[in-house]
């Protein structure tokens, strides 16, 4: 997983982490085992989506799709894709 994040930082897709225990990148969508998808307005910003992931021990990463208005929590990260309008973060 560190290699995936390193690639994102090298190509300039990095974004400052919002909390000490997350690495956050923009315009990158992580793929993995989905634990939950939230589409309510409450979770449509980075801070709320990240906080929701942080509150769940089974969450390894989040994917906030600003275009679709969804916050997806992942149990693991298997891959990543460039995806405009998406902000993803992994627990460090």
ChimeraX attribute file (.defattr): number of C-alpha atoms within 10 A of each C-alpha:
attribute: neighborCount
match mode: 1-to-1
recipient: residues
	/A:1	11
	/A:2	9
	/A:3	8
	/A:4	14
	/A:5	18
	/A:6	11
	/A:7	13
	/A:8	21
	/A:9	13
	/A:10	9
	/A:11	8
	/A:12	11
	/A:13	16
	/A:14	19
	/A:15	16
	/A:16	11
	/A:17	13
	/A:18	14
	/A:19	14
	/A:20	9
	/A:21	12
	/A:22	20
	/A:23	18
	/A:24	26
	/A:25	23
	/A:26	21
	/A:27	19
	/A:28	24
	/A:29	23
	/A:30	27
	/A:31	17
	/A:32	16
	/A:33	15
	/A:34	16
	/A:35	14
	/A:36	13
	/A:37	15
	/A:38	16
	/A:39	14
	/A:40	10
	/A:41	11
	/A:42	10
	/A:43	20
	/A:44	19
	/A:45	16
	/A:46	21
	/A:47	11
	/A:48	15
	/A:49	24
	/A:50	27
	/A:51	14
	/A:52	17
	/A:53	25
	/A:54	20
	/A:55	9
	/A:56	11
	/A:57	8
	/A:58	13
	/A:59	22
	/A:60	21
	/A:61	28
	/A:62	34
	/A:63	28
	/A:64	31
	/A:65	23
	/A:66	15
	/A:67	10
	/A:68	11
	/A:69	16
	/A:70	20
	/A:71	30
	/A:72	24
	/A:73	30
	/A:74	24
	/A:75	19
	/A:76	19
	/A:77	18
	/A:78	12
	/A:79	11
	/A:80	17
	/A:81	12
	/A:82	13
	/A:83	13
	/A:84	13
	/A:85	14
	/A:86	22
	/A:87	25
	/A:88	26
	/A:89	29
	/A:90	26
	/A:91	16
	/A:92	12
